[in-house]
Amino acid sequence: MVKLVIVIALVALAYSCEARQFSRCELVRELRRQGFPNAQLRNWVCLIEVESNRITNRVSRVNSDGSRNYGLFQISDRYWCNNGPTPGKDCNVRCSDLLTSDIRSASVCAKRIYNRHGFRAWNGWRNRCQRDLPNISSC
């Protein structure tokens, strides 16, 4: 039993080491690096702040439809990522790949969602960001 607790603690530590909470300006710089359009940056920053508080390993509670949302962009496992050992669903990615400090997979998936549905795909954006976008001019 003690060995099991130690193994779980080590796995949790390794998992948390891959997580990151971006500052607002760090996030702006990273989104630029990932090729997000400058004209949309305020919307993306707002979405991420509302959905995940800029934390890469955020996993939501179970939604009413039984799904969960993963990572910086809070991407749903209902349509977009697979919880199994192999990549899958519309983004052809594992949900666990959306939880690391390397946000390349999450960015590609978020752009795919946006290209199909726009920002309205995210409840947080619809509820908060349509009215008030953050100031990123100092970034």
Z-matrix of the N, CA and C atoms (Angstrom, degrees):
N
C 1 1.449
C 2 1.534 1 111.17
N 3 1.326 2 116.90 1 -41.69
C 4 1.461 3 121.38 2 179.39
C 5 1.526 4 109.99 3 -62.97
N 6 1.328 5 116.61 4 -41.17
C 7 1.465 6 120.02 5 178.81
C 8 1.526 7 111.01 6 -62.15
N 9 1.321 8 116.43 7 -39.72
C 10 1.455 9 120.80 8 178.72
C 11 1.529 10 111.30 9 -62.79
N 12 1.310 11 116.96 10 -42.81
C 13 1.462 12 121.76 11 178.73
C 14 1.529 13 110.19 12 -63.41
N 15 1.317 14 117.34 13 -41.25
C 16 1.465 15 121.56 14 179.11
C 17 1.525 16 110.67 15 -64.81
N 18 1.332 17 116.82 16 -43.97
C 19 1.464 18 120.91 17 179.08
C 20 1.527 19 110.12 18 -62.21
N 21 1.315 20 117.39 19 -44.66
C 22 1.473 21 121.20 20 179.02
C 23 1.519 22 110.05 21 -61.88
N 24 1.309 23 117.33 22 -43.26
C 25 1.463 24 120.93 23 179.25
C 26 1.523 25 111.21 24 -62.64
N 27 1.327 26 117.96 25 -41.60
C 28 1.461 27 121.32 26 178.90
C 29 1.526 28 111.76 27 -65.85
N 30 1.320 29 116.56 28 -41.28
C 31 1.463 30 120.36 29 177.67
C 32 1.526 31 109.83 30 -63.58
N 33 1.328 32 117.39 31 -43.68
C 34 1.467 33 121.05 32 179.05
C 35 1.528 34 110.74 33 -62.89
N 36 1.323 35 117.23 34 -39.76
C 37 1.459 36 121.14 35 178.32
C 38 1.525 37 110.84 36 -64.44
N 39 1.322 38 116.90 37 -45.45
C 40 1.466 39 120.53 38 179.29
C 41 1.524 40 110.19 39 -62.90
N 42 1.314 41 116.60 40 -41.23
C 43 1.461 42 121.57 41 179.72
C 44 1.525 43 110.47 42 -63.35
N 45 1.315 44 116.64 43 -43.62
C 46 1.463 45 119.63 44 -178.16
C 47 1.524 46 112.14 45 -70.36
N 48 1.329 47 117.31 46 -25.04
C 49 1.462 48 119.98 47 178.29
C 50 1.522 49 111.71 48 -68.71
N 51 1.324 50 117.09 49 -26.24
C 52 1.446 51 120.05 50 179.23
C 53 1.520 52 111.65 51 -82.81
N 54 1.304 53 118.06 52 -13.19
C 55 1.461 54 121.54 53 -178.91
C 56 1.518 55 110.11 54 -80.12
N 57 1.327 56 113.73 55 158.15
C 58 1.454 57 118.49 56 178.93
C 59 1.515 58 109.29 57 -150.60
N 60 1.318 59 115.86 58 142.42
C 61 1.452 60 120.88 59 168.91
C 62 1.520 61 107.06 60 -110.45
N 63 1.314 62 115.84 61 115.66
C 64 1.456 63 121.77 62 -179.49
C 65 1.521 64 109.98 63 -78.79
N 66 1.315 65 116.97 64 145.88
C 67 1.466 66 120.12 65 162.87
C 68 1.530 67 105.98 66 -75.11
N 69 1.306 68 117.48 67 167.86
C 70 1.462 69 119.92 68 -179.37
C 71 1.525 70 111.19 69 -60.19
N 72 1.315 71 117.57 70 -47.19
C 73 1.466 72 120.00 71 -177.83
C 74 1.526 73 112.02 72 -70.32
N 75 1.322 74 118.31 73 -35.59
C 76 1.463 75 120.18 74 173.72
C 77 1.523 76 110.23 75 -60.17
N 78 1.320 77 115.78 76 -41.30
C 79 1.459 78 120.46 77 179.04
C 80 1.524 79 110.71 78 -63.39
N 81 1.311 80 117.80 79 -44.98
C 82 1.470 81 121.58 80 178.44
C 83 1.529 82 109.65 81 -57.77
N 84 1.314 83 117.21 82 -47.16
C 85 1.470 84 120.75 83 179.96
C 86 1.527 85 111.41 84 -61.77
N 87 1.335 86 116.36 85 -42.24
C 88 1.467 87 120.06 86 -179.55
C 89 1.529 88 111.32 87 -67.80
N 90 1.317 89 117.76 88 -40.79
C 91 1.465 90 120.10 89 177.76
C 92 1.527 91 110.61 90 -62.95
N 93 1.314 92 117.17 91 -38.88
C 94 1.470 93 120.17 92 175.30
C 95 1.527 94 110.62 93 -61.81
N 96 1.334 95 115.91 94 -43.95
C 97 1.470 96 120.54 95 178.29
C 98 1.526 97 111.63 96 -60.30
N 99 1.324 98 115.96 97 -33.31
C 100 1.464 99 121.55 98 -179.05
C 101 1.528 100 112.09 99 -83.78
N 102 1.326 101 117.65 100 1.06
C 103 1.454 102 121.18 101 173.74
C 104 1.519 103 115.84 102 85.79
N 105 1.321 104 117.47 103 19.13
C 106 1.463 105 119.49 104 175.47
C 107 1.534 106 108.34 105 -72.13
N 108 1.333 107 117.79 106 137.94
C 109 1.470 108 120.41 107 -178.22
C 110 1.526 109 112.14 108 -64.35
N 111 1.321 110 116.09 109 136.32
C 112 1.473 111 121.09 110 179.02
C 113 1.520 112 112.25 111 -55.12
N 114 1.325 113 117.26 112 -36.69
C 115 1.461 114 120.89 113 -177.69
C 116 1.530 115 112.34 114 -65.74
N 117 1.331 116 117.22 115 -19.23
C 118 1.472 117 121.45 116 -178.90
C 119 1.523 118 113.27 117 -105.09
N 120 1.322 119 118.28 118 -3.90
C 121 1.467 120 120.45 119 -171.69
C 122 1.527 121 113.51 120 -56.64
N 123 1.308 122 118.03 121 -41.82
C 124 1.471 123 119.52 122 -179.54
C 125 1.520 124 110.36 123 -61.77
N 126 1.323 125 117.94 124 -37.72
C 127 1.462 126 121.32 125 177.61
C 128 1.531 127 111.60 126 -66.89
N 129 1.335 128 116.48 127 -43.66
C 130 1.464 129 119.77 128 179.23
C 131 1.527 130 111.02 129 -65.44
N 132 1.314 131 117.29 130 -42.55
C 133 1.469 132 120.16 131 179.10
C 134 1.526 133 109.79 132 -62.17
N 135 1.317 134 116.95 133 -45.51
C 136 1.462 135 120.20 134 179.14
C 137 1.528 136 110.35 135 -60.14
N 138 1.327 137 116.47 136 -48.22
C 139 1.461 138 121.02 137 179.85
C 140 1.527 139 110.75 138 -54.71
N 141 1.322 140 116.55 139 -49.26
C 142 1.462 141 121.47 140 -177.50
C 143 1.530 142 110.81 141 -65.70
N 144 1.322 143 117.58 142 -41.01
C 145 1.464 144 119.60 143 179.40
C 146 1.529 145 111.33 144 -64.20
N 147 1.314 146 116.65 145 -40.97
C 148 1.463 147 120.67 146 -179.21
C 149 1.531 148 111.02 147 -72.32
N 150 1.322 149 116.38 148 -42.66
C 151 1.467 150 120.37 149 -174.28
C 152 1.530 151 113.59 150 -77.30
N 153 1.344 152 117.61 151 -43.12
C 154 1.468 153 119.23 152 -171.96
C 155 1.519 154 114.60 153 -130.48
N 156 1.324 155 117.47 154 0.95
C 157 1.466 156 121.45 155 -176.12
C 158 1.533 157 111.49 156 57.48
N 159 1.340 158 116.13 157 31.59
C 160 1.463 159 124.14 158 178.97
C 161 1.530 160 113.48 159 64.36
N 162 1.341 161 117.40 160 25.66
C 163 1.468 162 122.67 161 -179.31
C 164 1.525 163 108.63 162 -105.45
N 165 1.332 164 116.41 163 123.55
C 166 1.464 165 120.56 164 -172.93
C 167 1.525 166 114.07 165 -71.43
N 168 1.320 167 119.36 166 -28.43
C 169 1.472 168 119.39 167 -175.73
C 170 1.529 169 113.09 168 -100.33
N 171 1.290 170 118.15 169 21.75
C 172 1.467 171 122.30 170 -179.69
C 173 1.532 172 110.41 171 -68.62
N 174 1.338 173 116.05 172 129.10
C 175 1.463 174 122.91 173 173.35
C 176 1.521 175 106.69 174 -124.17
N 177 1.318 176 116.05 175 130.30
C 178 1.463 177 119.96 176 -177.04
C 179 1.525 178 111.05 177 -75.62
N 180 1.307 179 114.54 178 167.18
C 181 1.460 180 120.27 179 167.16
C 182 1.520 181 107.21 180 -66.32
N 183 1.317 182 115.72 181 169.05
C 184 1.460 183 119.97 182 177.47
C 185 1.531 184 108.78 183 -67.33
N 186 1.328 185 116.08 184 129.02
C 187 1.460 186 121.96 185 177.91
C 188 1.527 187 110.17 186 -77.13
N 189 1.312 188 116.67 187 169.24
C 190 1.468 189 121.59 188 -177.45
C 191 1.528 190 112.09 189 -60.89
N 192 1.335 191 117.99 190 -25.81
C 193 1.468 192 120.74 191 179.09
C 194 1.536 193 112.48 192 -91.20
N 195 1.344 194 116.75 193 6.32
C 196 1.458 195 121.21 194 178.84
C 197 1.523 196 114.31 195 89.05
N 198 1.310 197 117.70 196 -3.22
C 199 1.470 198 121.50 197 -179.67
C 200 1.524 199 110.40 198 -86.57
N 201 1.317 200 114.70 199 169.95
C 202 1.471 201 122.81 200 172.79
C 203 1.515 202 108.25 201 -132.14
N 204 1.339 203 115.79 202 159.82
C 205 1.457 204 122.45 203 178.44
C 206 1.525 205 108.89 204 -113.87
N 207 1.346 206 115.57 205 143.16
C 208 1.455 207 120.84 206 -170.34
C 209 1.515 208 113.27 207 -126.81
N 210 1.334 209 114.47 208 138.99
C 211 1.444 210 122.20 209 167.14
C 212 1.509 211 116.47 210 78.87
N 213 1.309 212 113.59 211 -168.82
C 214 1.455 213 124.06 212 -176.30
C 215 1.526 214 111.84 213 -54.63
N 216 1.336 215 116.61 214 -41.46
C 217 1.458 216 122.17 215 -176.61
C 218 1.530 217 112.79 216 -94.43
N 219 1.335 218 117.12 217 -2.49
C 220 1.463 219 122.60 218 -178.25
C 221 1.534 220 110.60 219 52.50
N 222 1.311 221 114.16 220 66.49
C 223 1.458 222 123.52 221 -177.35
C 224 1.524 223 109.21 222 -90.77
N 225 1.321 224 115.85 223 130.13
C 226 1.466 225 122.59 224 -173.20
C 227 1.525 226 112.64 225 -76.91
N 228 1.331 227 114.65 226 138.55
C 229 1.463 228 119.50 227 174.44
C 230 1.527 229 111.97 228 -81.08
N 231 1.315 230 117.22 229 -3.91
C 232 1.468 231 119.27 230 177.95
C 233 1.529 232 110.44 231 -67.87
N 234 1.326 233 117.56 232 -41.39
C 235 1.460 234 121.18 233 -176.02
C 236 1.523 235 114.70 234 -121.02
N 237 1.328 236 118.20 235 -28.00
C 238 1.456 237 119.82 236 -161.62
C 239 1.514 238 116.06 237 -107.94
N 240 1.329 239 119.43 238 -34.95
C 241 1.471 240 120.71 239 -177.58
C 242 1.525 241 110.41 240 -131.17
N 243 1.327 242 115.31 241 156.71
C 244 1.463 243 121.88 242 -176.91
C 245 1.525 244 110.27 243 -105.84
N 246 1.315 245 116.38 244 134.76
C 247 1.462 246 120.95 245 178.13
C 248 1.523 247 113.64 246 -83.70
N 249 1.303 248 117.60 247 -7.62
C 250 1.462 249 120.77 248 -179.64
C 251 1.519 250 112.28 249 -79.82
N 252 1.327 251 115.27 250 -172.68
C 253 1.474 252 120.05 251 -176.91
C 254 1.525 253 114.01 252 -75.41
N 255 1.323 254 117.60 253 -11.72
C 256 1.464 255 120.17 254 -178.56
C 257 1.529 256 110.36 255 -117.59
N 258 1.323 257 116.60 256 153.65
C 259 1.469 258 120.07 257 176.28
C 260 1.527 259 110.31 258 -61.81
N 261 1.327 260 116.00 259 154.45
C 262 1.455 261 118.36 260 178.66
C 263 1.502 262 113.30 261 -173.88
N 264 1.295 263 114.96 262 -171.30
C 265 1.464 264 127.65 263 -177.73
C 266 1.528 265 109.98 264 58.83
N 267 1.324 266 118.02 265 -166.15
C 268 1.467 267 121.09 266 -168.45
C 269 1.524 268 114.70 267 -63.38
N 270 1.316 269 118.28 268 -28.37
C 271 1.473 270 119.49 269 177.53
C 272 1.520 271 112.59 270 -92.92
N 273 1.339 272 116.81 271 -3.39
C 274 1.459 273 121.93 272 -179.05
C 275 1.531 274 111.56 273 49.48
N 276 1.328 275 114.70 274 53.51
C 277 1.458 276 121.88 275 -176.77
C 278 1.529 277 109.01 276 -143.72
N 279 1.313 278 115.96 277 152.11
C 280 1.470 279 120.66 278 171.88
C 281 1.515 280 108.03 279 -81.99
N 282 1.314 281 117.15 280 142.10
C 283 1.468 282 120.49 281 179.01
C 284 1.526 283 110.56 282 -58.54
N 285 1.317 284 117.94 283 -35.92
C 286 1.464 285 120.95 284 179.72
C 287 1.525 286 112.11 285 -63.29
N 288 1.344 287 117.51 286 -26.25
C 289 1.465 288 120.79 287 177.60
C 290 1.521 289 112.29 288 -69.57
N 291 1.333 290 116.52 289 -15.46
C 292 1.468 291 121.36 290 -179.09
C 293 1.521 292 111.74 291 -89.09
N 294 1.327 293 117.87 292 0.74
C 295 1.464 294 121.92 293 -172.49
C 296 1.519 295 114.31 294 -106.95
N 297 1.305 296 118.59 295 5.74
C 298 1.457 297 120.70 296 -175.23
C 299 1.527 298 111.62 297 -97.50
N 300 1.307 299 116.04 298 168.91
C 301 1.469 300 120.71 299 177.92
C 302 1.527 301 111.72 300 -71.73
N 303 1.324 302 117.57 301 -18.39
C 304 1.465 303 122.02 302 172.90
C 305 1.529 304 106.86 303 -83.50
N 306 1.322 305 116.91 304 105.78
C 307 1.459 306 119.90 305 -171.06
C 308 1.534 307 113.30 306 -95.10
N 309 1.324 308 118.14 307 17.46
C 310 1.469 309 119.78 308 -179.29
C 311 1.522 310 112.46 309 -59.71
N 312 1.323 311 118.40 310 -50.55
C 313 1.469 312 120.69 311 -179.23
C 314 1.519 313 111.23 312 -63.34
N 315 1.328 314 116.36 313 -42.28
C 316 1.465 315 120.27 314 179.38
C 317 1.530 316 110.68 315 -64.09
N 318 1.326 317 117.18 316 -38.54
C 319 1.462 318 121.34 317 -179.94
C 320 1.528 319 111.36 318 -65.88
N 321 1.318 320 116.25 319 -44.77
C 322 1.467 321 120.35 320 179.15
C 323 1.531 322 109.55 321 -60.79
N 324 1.313 323 116.50 322 -44.16
C 325 1.464 324 120.65 323 -179.73
C 326 1.526 325 110.91 324 -66.21
N 327 1.325 326 117.94 325 -44.93
C 328 1.464 327 121.29 326 179.51
C 329 1.529 328 110.81 327 -59.80
N 330 1.328 329 117.40 328 -40.56
C 331 1.460 330 120.70 329 177.85
C 332 1.528 331 110.94 330 -64.79
N 333 1.315 332 116.99 331 -37.79
C 334 1.469 333 120.71 332 177.74
C 335 1.529 334 109.89 333 -63.38
N 336 1.328 335 116.29 334 -45.42
C 337 1.466 336 120.35 335 177.95
C 338 1.522 337 109.48 336 -60.04
N 339 1.323 338 116.65 337 -47.00
C 340 1.461 339 121.18 338 179.99
C 341 1.530 340 111.22 339 -59.97
N 342 1.322 341 117.28 340 -43.62
C 343 1.464 342 120.44 341 -178.41
C 344 1.526 343 112.05 342 -63.26
N 345 1.318 344 117.20 343 -28.70
C 346 1.468 345 120.94 344 178.53
C 347 1.524 346 113.27 345 -87.26
N 348 1.328 347 116.53 346 -37.55
C 349 1.471 348 119.63 347 -169.05
C 350 1.522 349 114.67 348 -128.16
N 351 1.317 350 118.45 349 -8.07
C 352 1.458 351 120.77 350 -175.40
C 353 1.529 352 110.99 351 71.73
N 354 1.317 353 116.06 352 -173.07
C 355 1.466 354 120.68 353 -179.29
C 356 1.519 355 112.12 354 -66.35
N 357 1.331 356 116.85 355 -19.75
C 358 1.463 357 120.55 356 -178.51
C 359 1.528 358 112.18 357 -64.92
N 360 1.332 359 117.74 358 -10.33
C 361 1.467 360 120.62 359 176.32
C 362 1.525 361 111.71 360 -66.34
N 363 1.335 362 117.37 361 -19.95
C 364 1.455 363 122.11 362 -177.14
C 365 1.528 364 110.19 363 -106.98
N 366 1.319 365 116.56 364 121.15
C 367 1.474 366 121.29 365 179.04
C 368 1.522 367 111.48 366 -58.69
N 369 1.313 368 117.33 367 -40.87
C 370 1.459 369 120.68 368 -179.58
C 371 1.515 370 111.84 369 -59.48
N 372 1.322 371 116.78 370 -41.93
C 373 1.465 372 119.86 371 178.61
C 374 1.525 373 109.86 372 -65.53
N 375 1.337 374 117.00 373 -45.59
C 376 1.476 375 120.37 374 -179.67
C 377 1.524 376 111.49 375 -60.42
N 378 1.326 377 116.02 376 -40.71
C 379 1.463 378 119.90 377 -174.54
C 380 1.522 379 113.98 378 -80.55
N 381 1.341 380 118.13 379 -27.21
C 382 1.461 381 119.67 380 -172.61
C 383 1.526 382 114.91 381 -124.53
N 384 1.308 383 117.02 382 -37.20
C 385 1.459 384 119.39 383 -168.80
C 386 1.522 385 114.08 384 -87.15
N 387 1.305 386 118.07 385 -20.84
C 388 1.462 387 119.32 386 177.81
C 389 1.522 388 110.86 387 -62.27
N 390 1.337 389 116.40 388 -28.48
C 391 1.463 390 121.57 389 -175.00
C 392 1.519 391 113.20 390 -95.09
N 393 1.327 392 117.75 391 -32.31
C 394 1.468 393 119.24 392 -168.71
C 395 1.527 394 110.07 393 -150.13
N 396 1.317 395 116.96 394 110.19
C 397 1.463 396 121.28 395 179.23
C 398 1.524 397 110.33 396 -100.11
N 399 1.330 398 116.99 397 147.43
C 400 1.464 399 119.65 398 -178.89
C 401 1.529 400 112.36 399 -70.78
N 402 1.300 401 114.65 400 155.80
C 403 1.456 402 121.59 401 176.35
C 404 1.534 403 107.77 402 -87.28
N 405 1.312 404 116.07 403 119.50
C 406 1.474 405 120.12 404 178.04
C 407 1.526 406 111.10 405 -119.00
N 408 1.323 407 116.82 406 17.25
C 409 1.473 408 120.59 407 -175.45
C 410 1.528 409 112.86 408 -63.82
N 411 1.332 410 118.10 409 -26.81
C 412 1.462 411 120.05 410 179.87
C 413 1.535 412 112.19 411 -82.86
N 414 1.320 413 116.69 412 -2.11
C 415 1.465 414 120.50 413 -179.11
C 416 1.509 415 110.82 414 -95.09
